[in-house]
Amino acid sequence: MDLHFENAWTLFLLWLVPLAALVWRGILRRRQEAIARFIAPDLQGKLVPDVARRARLWQARLMTAALMFLLLAAARPQWGHREETAFRRGRDLLILLDVSRSMLATDVHPNRLQRAKMDLFDLVKDLRDDRIGLVAFWHGAGLICPLTTDSAFLRQSIDGVGLHSAPRGETHIGAAIRKALEIFGEETGNHQAIIMITDGEDLRGEGLEAAREAGRRNIPVFTVGIGSPRGTKIPDADDARRSYVQYKGEDVVTRLDNESLLAIAQASGGAYIPIGTADTSAMTLGDLYKRHLRNVAERDFVETLQSRRIERFQWFLLPALLCLLAVAGLSPGRLATSDKGRLRRKIRAND
C-alpha cells in the first residue's frame, strides 16, 4: 500500500498520546488517594460506586484514543490513486521581447534587454494561473516558449533569450505581432492578450497595421517602452575594435519611440506602459498586471488527466468524533443524574 501523509510533521505530535494517558492515570490515582484519606474503606463503595470509577477510567481511555485519531486525521493520510481532469482558470498571454541590437543600450542598468528580463521574472510571479508564451523578435520572430503554465520552464526560457534568439536585420514589430496572432490561431475570445517589450524602433513600419489586425480579433497589445527618448549609443558586441555600433562611419543612436508604442497600444485596444529609464524599484511590470492585465477576462483551461492520491483522513476523524461523544455520555453530570433517578424510583417503590 502506497501510504503517504500530506502533513507528516503532525505525526511527531503522537508523543502527546502516551503523555495524555499518563496524565489521566495520575489524575485518577490522586483522586483515589484523596478518597482513601477522607472516606473509610467500608463506606467508599456506597459513596463512590464502582460504576463511577469505571466510567472515569473509560473516559481516560476514550480521550486518549480520540487524541490519537485526531492527530492521525490531521496528518492527512492518503493511499490509493484516482484519475482526475484538472481545470485551471486564467488567461492566454504572449510576451513579445525585442532582442535587437538596440536593446543592448545601457541607458537602463545594466542594459535594456537585461532590465526587461528581470522585470519579466517579477511579472511571472503575478501570472501563476495564466498560460504564458514567449516570442523573441528582431527582423523576424521566433517562438521560444509555447503557451504553458509551467513557470519554471518559462523562467528558464526568459533567462536564455538573447540576440541569437531571432533572425537579424531591421527590427520588425509587425512580424512579431503577426507571429503572436498565428500562435493564438483562429480561436477568438477576450481571454487573450499580447505584451510587447521594446524600445519601439520599428524600421519596417508595419507595427501599427498588425496592431489593428489584433484589435479586430479583440486581442489587446500592451506595449512596454524601455529606454531613453533622448537617445544613446549602442555597444558593439560583435566587433571588439569598436566601442559602439556604426553605420557609414557614424555611431548609431537608439531612442525610445513613445509615439509609435502608444499608437500600437491604442489601435489594438491595449495600453502603453512607459518604463523608460526608471529604476527597477520605482516601476516594474507588476504595474502592468495591477492596472491592466487583471481586467483581461479569464477562462477555464482543461489540463491533462492527473493521478491524485485519495484522502483517507475521514477514516480517522469519524472514530475520533465517536470517542468524544462517548466521553460526553460518560460525564460525571450524566452519571449523577442517572443515580438520582434510580434513587427516586426506589423511594417511590418503598412508598
Sine and cosine of phi, psi and omega as CSV:
sin_phi,cos_phi,sin_psi,cos_psi,sin_omega,cos_omega
0.00,0.00,0.77,-0.64,-0.02,-1.00
-1.00,0.09,0.99,0.10,-0.05,-1.00
-1.00,0.06,0.75,-0.66,-0.01,-1.00
-0.65,-0.76,0.67,-0.74,0.06,-1.00
-0.93,-0.36,0.89,-0.46,-0.02,-1.00
-0.92,0.40,-0.63,0.78,0.05,-1.00
-0.93,-0.37,0.92,0.40,-0.12,-0.99
-0.88,0.47,-0.44,0.90,-0.02,-1.00
-0.88,0.48,-0.42,0.91,0.00,-1.00
-0.89,0.45,-0.46,0.89,-0.03,-1.00
-0.90,0.43,-0.40,0.91,0.04,-1.00
-0.93,0.37,-0.28,0.96,0.02,-1.00
-1.00,0.07,-0.01,1.00,0.00,-1.00
-0.91,0.42,-0.28,0.96,0.06,-1.00
-0.91,0.42,-0.27,0.96,0.06,-1.00
-0.93,0.36,-0.38,0.93,-0.04,-1.00
-0.92,0.40,-0.83,0.56,0.05,-1.00
-0.90,0.44,-0.52,0.86,0.05,-1.00
-0.90,0.44,-0.68,0.73,0.02,-1.00
-0.90,0.44,-0.62,0.78,0.02,-1.00
-0.89,0.45,-0.66,0.75,0.03,-1.00
-0.91,0.41,-0.63,0.78,0.02,-1.00
-0.90,0.44,-0.72,0.69,0.02,-1.00
-0.88,0.48,-0.68,0.74,0.00,-1.00
-0.89,0.46,-0.65,0.76,0.03,-1.00
-0.90,0.43,-0.64,0.77,0.02,-1.00
-0.90,0.44,-0.70,0.71,0.00,-1.00
-0.91,0.42,-0.63,0.78,0.00,-1.00
-0.91,0.41,-0.69,0.73,0.01,-1.00
-0.91,0.42,-0.57,0.82,0.04,-1.00
-0.91,0.42,-0.70,0.72,0.00,-1.00
-0.90,0.43,-0.63,0.78,0.03,-1.00
-0.92,0.40,-0.61,0.79,0.03,-1.00
-0.90,0.43,-0.65,0.76,0.04,-1.00
-0.90,0.44,-0.65,0.76,-0.02,-1.00
-0.91,0.41,-0.51,0.86,-0.02,-1.00
-0.96,0.26,-0.50,0.87,-0.14,-0.99
-0.94,-0.34,-0.23,0.97,-0.05,-1.00
-0.82,-0.57,0.73,-0.68,0.02,-1.00
-0.89,0.45,0.53,-0.85,-0.06,-1.00
-0.84,0.54,-0.60,0.80,-0.05,-1.00
-0.96,0.27,-0.26,0.96,0.03,-1.00
-0.99,-0.12,-0.23,0.97,-0.07,-1.00
-0.89,0.46,-0.64,0.77,-0.02,-1.00
-0.90,0.44,-0.52,0.86,0.00,-1.00
-0.99,0.16,-0.67,0.74,-0.05,-1.00
-0.99,0.17,-0.56,0.83,0.02,-1.00
-0.83,-0.56,1.00,0.06,-0.07,-1.00
-0.90,0.44,0.40,-0.92,-0.02,-1.00
-0.87,0.50,-0.53,0.85,-0.04,-1.00
-0.89,0.46,-0.56,0.83,0.02,-1.00
-0.94,0.33,-0.66,0.75,0.02,-1.00
-0.91,0.42,-0.67,0.74,0.01,-1.00
-0.91,0.41,-0.59,0.81,0.01,-1.00
-0.90,0.44,-0.68,0.73,0.01,-1.00
-0.92,0.40,-0.59,0.81,0.03,-1.00
-0.90,0.44,-0.69,0.73,0.02,-1.00
-0.93,0.37,-0.55,0.84,0.09,-1.00
-0.87,0.50,-0.69,0.72,0.01,-1.00
-0.88,0.47,-0.69,0.73,0.00,-1.00
-0.90,0.43,-0.68,0.73,-0.04,-1.00
-0.93,0.36,-0.62,0.78,0.04,-1.00
-0.90,0.43,-0.64,0.77,0.04,-1.00
-0.90,0.44,-0.69,0.72,0.02,-1.00
-0.90,0.43,-0.64,0.77,0.02,-1.00
-0.88,0.47,-0.67,0.74,0.02,-1.00
-0.88,0.47,-0.68,0.73,0.00,-1.00
-0.89,0.45,-0.71,0.70,-0.01,-1.00
-0.91,0.42,-0.61,0.79,0.01,-1.00
-0.91,0.42,-0.66,0.75,0.02,-1.00
-0.91,0.41,-0.64,0.77,0.04,-1.00
-0.91,0.41,-0.62,0.78,0.04,-1.00
-0.92,0.39,-0.63,0.77,0.01,-1.00
-0.91,0.42,-0.45,0.89,0.04,-1.00
-0.95,0.31,-0.14,0.99,0.01,-1.00
0.80,0.60,0.92,0.39,0.05,-1.00
-0.91,0.41,0.62,-0.79,0.00,-1.00
-0.67,-0.74,0.72,-0.70,0.18,-0.98
-0.47,-0.88,0.43,-0.90,-0.12,-0.99
0.99,0.12,0.30,-0.95,-0.02,-1.00
-0.71,-0.70,0.45,-0.89,0.15,-0.99
-0.61,-0.79,0.51,-0.86,-0.02,-1.00
-1.00,0.04,0.76,-0.65,0.01,-1.00
-0.74,-0.68,0.55,-0.84,0.12,-0.99
-1.00,0.03,0.85,-0.52,-0.06,-1.00
-1.00,0.00,0.70,-0.71,0.05,-1.00
-0.89,-0.45,0.67,-0.74,0.10,-0.99
-0.76,-0.65,0.54,-0.84,-0.01,-1.00
-0.93,-0.36,0.82,-0.57,-0.03,-1.00
-0.10,-0.99,-0.32,-0.95,-0.06,-1.00
-0.86,-0.50,0.26,-0.97,0.17,-0.99
-0.97,-0.24,0.90,-0.43,-0.05,-1.00
-0.81,-0.58,0.74,-0.67,0.08,-1.00
-0.91,-0.41,0.81,-0.59,0.03,-1.00
-0.99,-0.12,0.85,-0.53,0.07,-1.00
-0.97,-0.23,0.91,-0.41,-0.06,-1.00
-0.93,-0.36,0.85,-0.53,0.04,-1.00
-0.95,0.31,0.85,-0.53,0.04,-1.00
-0.88,-0.48,0.43,0.90,0.02,-1.00
-0.95,0.31,0.18,-0.98,-0.08,-1.00
-0.87,0.49,-0.52,0.85,-0.03,-1.00
-0.91,0.42,-0.33,0.94,0.01,-1.00
-0.97,0.26,-0.05,1.00,0.09,-1.00
-1.00,0.05,-0.05,1.00,0.00,-1.00
-0.86,0.50,0.60,-0.80,-0.13,-0.99
-0.98,-0.21,0.38,0.93,0.09,-1.00
-0.94,0.33,-0.20,0.98,0.17,-0.99
-0.85,-0.52,0.70,-0.71,-0.06,-1.00
-0.99,0.12,0.70,-0.72,-0.11,0.99
-0.98,0.20,-0.49,0.87,0.22,-0.98
-0.34,-0.94,0.11,-0.99,-0.10,-0.99
-0.86,0.51,-0.70,0.72,-0.07,-1.00
-0.92,0.40,-0.72,0.70,-0.01,-1.00
-0.91,0.41,-0.62,0.79,0.05,-1.00
-0.89,0.46,-0.68,0.73,0.02,-1.00
-0.88,0.48,-0.66,0.75,-0.01,-1.00
-0.92,0.40,-0.65,0.76,0.03,-1.00
-0.90,0.45,-0.65,0.76,0.03,-1.00
-0.92,0.39,-0.57,0.82,0.02,-1.00
-0.91,0.42,-0.60,0.80,0.06,-1.00
-0.86,0.52,-0.65,0.76,0.02,-1.00
-0.94,0.35,-0.62,0.79,-0.02,-1.00
-0.91,0.42,-0.63,0.78,-0.02,-1.00
-0.85,0.52,-0.53,0.84,0.02,-1.00
-0.89,0.46,-0.58,0.82,-0.01,-1.00
-0.98,0.19,-0.30,0.95,-0.09,-1.00
-0.95,-0.31,0.68,0.73,-0.10,-0.99
-0.88,0.48,-0.60,0.80,-0.12,-0.99
-1.00,-0.09,0.07,1.00,-0.04,-1.00
-0.99,-0.17,0.42,-0.91,0.15,-0.99
-1.00,0.02,0.83,-0.56,-0.11,-0.99
-0.81,-0.58,0.67,-0.74,0.09,-1.00
-0.82,-0.57,0.30,-0.96,-0.03,-1.00
-0.78,-0.63,0.78,-0.63,0.06,-1.00
-0.83,-0.56,0.78,-0.62,0.09,-1.00
-0.98,-0.18,0.67,-0.74,-0.03,-1.00
-0.68,-0.73,0.50,-0.87,0.11,-0.99
-0.55,-0.84,-0.97,-0.26,0.12,-0.99
-0.96,0.28,-0.60,0.80,0.11,-0.99
-0.82,-0.58,-0.11,-0.99,-0.03,-1.00
-0.77,-0.63,0.65,-0.76,0.00,-1.00
-0.76,-0.65,0.68,-0.73,0.02,-1.00
-0.97,0.23,0.89,-0.46,0.00,-1.00
-1.00,-0.07,-0.66,0.75,0.00,-1.00
-0.66,-0.75,0.87,-0.50,0.03,-1.00
-0.93,0.37,0.20,-0.98,0.03,-1.00
-0.84,0.54,0.83,-0.56,-0.10,-1.00
-0.45,-0.89,0.38,-0.92,0.15,-0.99
-0.98,-0.19,0.07,1.00,0.00,-1.00
-0.99,0.13,1.00,-0.05,-0.08,-1.00
-0.92,0.40,-0.51,0.86,0.01,-1.00
-0.91,0.41,-0.70,0.72,0.03,-1.00
-0.91,0.41,-0.61,0.79,0.02,-1.00
-0.90,0.43,-0.70,0.71,0.03,-1.00
-0.88,0.47,-0.62,0.78,0.04,-1.00
-0.90,0.45,-0.63,0.78,0.02,-1.00
-0.92,0.40,-0.67,0.74,0.03,-1.00
-0.89,0.46,-0.67,0.74,-0.03,-1.00
-0.89,0.45,-0.56,0.83,-0.08,-1.00
-1.00,0.00,-0.10,0.99,-0.07,-1.00
-0.96,0.28,0.55,-0.84,-0.01,-1.00
-0.24,-0.97,-0.23,-0.97,-0.03,-1.00
-0.87,0.49,-0.41,0.91,-0.03,-1.00
-0.98,0.18,-0.07,1.00,-0.17,-0.99
-1.00,0.10,-0.11,0.99,-0.02,-1.00
-0.54,-0.84,0.41,-0.91,0.02,-1.00
-0.88,0.48,0.65,-0.76,-0.03,-1.00
-0.99,0.13,0.35,-0.94,0.01,-1.00
0.60,-0.80,-0.43,-0.90,0.04,-1.00
-0.94,0.34,0.66,-0.75,0.02,-1.00
-0.89,0.45,0.78,-0.63,-0.15,-0.99
-0.79,-0.61,1.00,0.05,-0.01,-1.00
-0.92,0.39,-0.58,0.81,0.00,-1.00
-0.87,0.50,-0.65,0.76,0.02,-1.00
-0.90,0.44,-0.58,0.81,0.01,-1.00
-0.92,0.40,-0.70,0.71,-0.01,-1.00
-0.91,0.41,-0.66,0.75,0.01,-1.00
-0.92,0.39,-0.54,0.84,0.08,-1.00
-0.90,0.45,-0.65,0.76,0.04,-1.00
-0.90,0.44,-0.68,0.73,0.03,-1.00
-0.89,0.45,-0.59,0.80,0.05,-1.00
-0.91,0.42,-0.65,0.76,0.01,-1.00
-0.92,0.40,-0.64,0.77,0.05,-1.00
-0.90,0.43,-0.47,0.88,0.02,-1.00
0.97,0.24,-0.36,-0.93,-0.05,-1.00
-0.99,0.16,-0.17,0.98,-0.02,-1.00
-0.90,0.43,0.71,-0.70,0.02,-1.00
-0.85,-0.52,0.35,-0.94,0.00,-1.00
0.36,-0.93,0.24,-0.97,-0.04,-1.00
-1.00,-0.07,0.35,0.94,0.02,-1.00
-0.98,-0.20,0.09,1.00,-0.06,-1.00
-0.94,-0.34,0.53,-0.85,0.05,-1.00
-0.39,-0.92,0.37,-0.93,0.02,-1.00
-0.87,-0.50,0.72,-0.70,0.10,-1.00
-0.90,-0.43,0.90,-0.44,-0.04,-1.00
-0.91,-0.41,0.85,-0.53,-0.01,-1.00
-0.93,-0.36,0.89,-0.46,-0.12,-0.99
-0.29,-0.96,0.18,-0.98,0.14,-0.99
-1.00,-0.02,-0.03,1.00,0.13,-0.99
1.00,0.04,0.00,1.00,-0.01,-1.00
-0.98,0.20,0.97,-0.24,-0.03,-1.00
-0.95,-0.31,1.00,-0.06,-0.11,-0.99
-0.96,0.29,-0.27,0.96,0.05,-1.00
-1.00,-0.08,-0.33,0.94,0.08,-1.00
0.93,0.36,0.43,0.90,-0.03,-1.00
-0.95,-0.32,0.11,0.99,-0.05,-1.00
-0.91,0.42,-0.63,0.78,-0.06,-1.00
-0.91,0.41,-0.67,0.74,0.01,-1.00
-0.91,0.41,-0.65,0.76,0.05,-1.00
-0.90,0.43,-0.57,0.82,0.04,-1.00
-0.91,0.41,-0.62,0.78,0.05,-1.00
-0.90,0.44,-0.62,0.78,0.05,-1.00
-0.89,0.45,-0.65,0.76,0.06,-1.00
-0.90,0.44,-0.63,0.78,0.03,-1.00
-0.90,0.44,-0.62,0.78,0.04,-1.00
-0.90,0.44,-0.46,0.89,0.04,-1.00
-1.00,-0.03,0.14,0.99,0.03,-1.00
0.90,0.44,0.58,0.82,0.04,-1.00
-0.90,-0.43,0.97,-0.23,-0.03,-1.00
-0.95,0.31,0.54,-0.84,0.09,-1.00
-0.94,-0.34,0.90,-0.43,0.06,-1.00
-0.99,-0.11,0.94,-0.34,-0.05,-1.00
-1.00,-0.05,0.68,-0.73,0.01,-1.00
-0.86,-0.50,0.93,-0.37,-0.03,-1.00
-1.00,-0.03,0.76,-0.65,-0.04,-1.00
-0.75,-0.66,0.73,-0.68,-0.03,-1.00
0.82,-0.57,-0.01,-1.00,-0.04,-1.00
-0.97,-0.24,0.75,-0.66,0.06,-1.00
-0.95,0.32,-0.24,0.97,0.03,-1.00
-0.98,0.22,-0.39,0.92,0.07,-1.00
0.99,-0.16,0.51,-0.86,0.04,-1.00
-0.43,-0.90,0.32,-0.95,0.01,-1.00
-0.98,0.17,0.34,-0.94,-0.05,-1.00
-0.96,-0.29,0.87,-0.49,0.06,-1.00
-0.87,0.50,0.64,-0.77,-0.02,-1.00
-1.00,-0.05,0.95,-0.31,-0.02,-1.00
-1.00,0.05,-0.16,0.99,-0.08,-1.00
-0.99,-0.14,-0.47,0.88,-0.09,-1.00
-0.85,-0.53,0.95,-0.33,-0.04,-1.00
-0.94,0.35,-0.29,0.96,-0.01,-1.00
-0.98,0.21,-0.29,0.96,-0.02,-1.00
-0.88,-0.47,0.59,-0.81,0.03,-1.00
-0.99,0.16,-0.57,0.82,-0.09,-1.00
-0.75,-0.67,0.40,-0.92,0.05,-1.00
-0.92,0.40,0.69,-0.72,-0.02,-1.00
-0.82,-0.57,0.45,-0.89,0.10,-1.00
-0.69,-0.72,0.89,-0.46,-0.06,-1.00
0.83,0.55,0.67,0.75,0.08,-1.00
0.99,0.14,-0.03,1.00,0.00,-1.00
-0.93,-0.37,0.61,-0.79,0.05,-1.00
-0.91,0.41,0.72,-0.69,0.02,-1.00
-0.99,0.16,0.73,-0.68,0.02,-1.00
-0.93,-0.36,0.77,-0.64,0.01,-1.00
-0.94,-0.34,0.67,-0.75,-0.03,-1.00
-0.76,-0.65,0.53,-0.85,0.12,-0.99
-0.95,0.31,0.82,-0.57,-0.04,-1.00
-0.99,-0.16,1.00,0.07,-0.02,-1.00
-0.89,0.46,-0.65,0.76,-0.09,-1.00
-0.89,0.46,-0.69,0.72,-0.02,-1.00
-0.91,0.42,-0.68,0.73,-0.03,-1.00
-0.93,0.38,-0.60,0.80,0.07,-1.00
-0.91,0.43,-0.66,0.75,0.00,-1.00
-0.91,0.42,-0.66,0.75,0.02,-1.00
-0.89,0.46,-0.69,0.72,0.00,-1.00
-0.90,0.44,-0.71,0.71,-0.03,-1.00
-0.92,0.38,-0.60,0.80,-0.02,-1.00
-0.92,0.40,-0.44,0.90,-0.05,-1.00
-0.98,-0.19,-0.08,1.00,-0.06,-1.00
1.00,0.09,0.30,0.96,0.01,-1.00
-0.99,-0.15,-0.54,-0.84,-0.01,-1.00
-0.51,-0.86,0.42,-0.91,0.01,-1.00
-0.96,-0.29,0.78,-0.63,0.02,-1.00
-0.90,-0.44,0.98,-0.21,-0.04,-1.00
-1.00,0.07,1.00,-0.02,0.08,-1.00
-0.93,0.37,-0.62,0.79,0.03,-1.00
0.90,0.44,-0.82,-0.57,0.04,-1.00
-0.90,-0.43,0.39,0.92,-0.05,-1.00
-0.88,0.48,0.53,-0.85,0.05,-1.00
-0.91,0.42,0.51,-0.86,-0.05,-1.00
-0.82,0.57,-0.63,0.78,-0.03,-1.00
-0.96,0.29,-0.34,0.94,-0.06,-1.00
-1.00,0.09,-0.61,0.79,-0.04,-1.00
-0.47,-0.88,0.77,-0.64,0.02,-1.00
-0.72,-0.70,0.02,-1.00,0.05,-1.00
-0.94,0.34,-0.17,0.99,0.11,-0.99
-0.86,0.51,-0.51,0.86,0.06,-1.00
-0.91,0.42,-0.58,0.82,0.05,-1.00
-0.87,0.49,-0.68,0.73,0.00,-1.00
-0.92,0.39,-0.73,0.68,-0.09,-1.00
-0.90,0.44,-0.60,0.80,-0.11,-0.99
-1.00,-0.05,-0.52,0.86,-0.19,-0.98
-0.79,-0.62,-0.79,0.61,-0.15,-0.99
-0.90,0.43,-0.49,0.87,0.02,-1.00
-0.91,0.41,-0.33,0.94,0.01,-1.00
-1.00,0.10,-0.19,0.98,0.07,-1.00
-0.96,0.27,0.76,-0.65,-0.09,-1.00
-0.89,0.47,0.47,-0.88,0.06,-1.00
-0.97,-0.24,0.30,-0.95,0.11,-0.99
-0.58,-0.82,0.24,-0.97,0.02,-1.00
-0.99,0.12,0.77,-0.64,0.10,-1.00
-0.97,-0.24,0.77,-0.64,0.07,-1.00
-1.00,-0.02,0.86,-0.51,0.00,-1.00
-0.98,-0.21,0.09,-1.00,-0.05,-1.00
-0.92,0.39,0.29,-0.96,0.06,-1.00
-0.87,0.49,0.69,-0.72,0.01,-1.00
-0.85,-0.53,0.65,-0.76,0.04,-1.00
-1.00,0.03,0.88,-0.48,-0.04,-1.00
-0.89,-0.46,0.58,-0.82,0.09,-1.00
-0.95,0.31,0.50,-0.86,-0.03,-1.00
-1.00,-0.05,0.79,-0.61,0.03,-1.00
-0.94,0.34,0.71,-0.70,0.00,-1.00
-0.81,-0.59,0.27,0.96,-0.07,-1.00
-0.89,0.46,-0.47,0.88,-0.04,-1.00
-0.91,0.41,-0.40,0.92,0.04,-1.00
-0.92,0.40,-0.38,0.92,0.02,-1.00
-0.97,-0.23,-0.46,0.89,0.00,-1.00
-0.94,0.35,-0.63,0.77,-0.02,-1.00
-0.89,0.46,-0.77,0.63,0.04,-1.00
-0.89,0.47,-0.51,0.86,0.06,-1.00
-0.89,0.45,-0.69,0.72,0.02,-1.00
-0.91,0.40,-0.62,0.79,0.04,-1.00
-0.90,0.44,-0.64,0.77,0.04,-1.00
-0.89,0.45,-0.65,0.76,0.00,-1.00
-0.92,0.38,-0.61,0.79,0.07,-1.00
-0.91,0.42,-0.63,0.78,0.04,-1.00
-0.91,0.41,-0.61,0.79,0.06,-1.00
-0.88,0.47,-0.69,0.72,0.03,-1.00
-0.89,0.46,-0.60,0.80,0.02,-1.00
-0.93,0.38,-0.43,0.90,0.00,-1.00
-0.99,-0.13,0.25,0.97,-0.04,-1.00
-0.90,0.44,0.49,-0.87,-0.02,-1.00
-0.84,0.54,-0.54,0.84,0.00,-1.00
-0.89,0.45,-0.68,0.74,0.01,-1.00
-0.93,0.37,-0.59,0.81,0.02,-1.00
-0.92,0.40,-0.66,0.75,0.01,-1.00
-0.90,0.43,-0.64,0.76,0.02,-1.00
-0.89,0.46,-0.64,0.77,0.00,-1.00
-0.91,0.41,-0.65,0.76,0.01,-1.00
-0.90,0.43,-0.66,0.75,0.02,-1.00
-0.90,0.45,-0.62,0.78,0.01,-1.00
-0.90,0.44,-0.68,0.73,0.03,-1.00
-0.90,0.44,-0.62,0.79,0.00,-1.00
-0.90,0.43,-0.68,0.74,0.03,-1.00
-0.88,0.48,-0.65,0.76,0.00,-1.00
-0.90,0.44,-0.61,0.79,0.02,-1.00
-0.91,0.43,-0.66,0.75,-0.01,-1.00
-0.89,0.45,-0.70,0.72,0.00,-1.00
-0.89,0.45,-0.60,0.80,-0.01,-1.00
-0.92,0.39,-0.61,0.79,0.02,-1.00
-0.93,0.36,-0.57,0.82,0.03,-1.00
-0.93,0.37,0.00,0.00,0.00,0.00
